[in-house]
């Protein structure tokens, strides 16, 4: 097992790389983000399976949350309002992903974990600038354990607030972005989907997966998904918590398989459909259907749906959520 810490010359960025016998993962202190994740294909060749910026300058100007920890609250909050508390309107009349000073845009402090059997890194942040009541103290821990990457998020606040963070990593299991999503298949152990309106805000209606155009609780190829979901995926699936694995993603050319388990009750999936941009990701201009953003979280905009699980955080109450990414080959 090995860990390296590399300050980036001419910037406040610090890059940390963790390596064990199966995985290698790199992270930046900007947004406590996952930058690259190397896993072996069926031939044993280790390649990066994340969509990753090619340049430091583009990473520092990122507005699409590549690999970042999104918080304090992921997703949209309707009318940028929680009870009587106004939030920043950074998505039309709404609030999204913690605002322009959210966790994705702050520099976190770093602590290495010392354990003979586990290699890991912990990022710390005391958030008093995002505009949420607080300050909110948060720790994000990444650990490599055998074939798994384990991400744990702990948080508490001095004052009543709302917290619903996520990891906003984009996955492409072909390795180095060699293929698009067309060579991937997906299974989501979901029971329902949250219906959304034209502004991607939940309407309050919950749809059984059996009533969707395609039942994604069974393994489906992305060509089939794109045929049934004409605008691609940008949806929140409610997970079947009786099952240990929330989601399985596979890729046929590399033979890679990723299984995700999470303590969160839902996962937002965004297939990057329509996402065309001039910046370079893994050596190619960012383009539609290039990767799948997988965002485990609680229900979005739950502050406006009282019957849904609450994301309100009482003063000094500690909470934790965990997501495990397990890797293998078919």
NORGI-V781489 format. One line per field, one symbol per residue. phi: phi as a letter, one per 30 degrees, with the letter a starting at -180 (. if undefined). Layout:
# NORGI-V781489
phi->???
This chain:
# NORGI-V781489
phi->.bbbbbdceibddbccbcbbdbbbbcbcddihcdcbbcbdddcjddbdccdbddbdddddcebcididdcadbdiccehhbbhccdcdccbicccbhiidcdddccccdbbddcadcbcabbccbccbcdjdeadccbbcccbcbhcbcccbbcaabdbeabbadaccdccbddjhidbcdeccbbbcdccbbddbcdcicedjdccdddcdebdddcebddeddddccdcicabccdddddcdcdabbbbdddidbbcbcbddcabccbdhdiccbddcbhibeebeidacdcbdadedhddcbeddedcdcdeiddbbbbbcccbabd
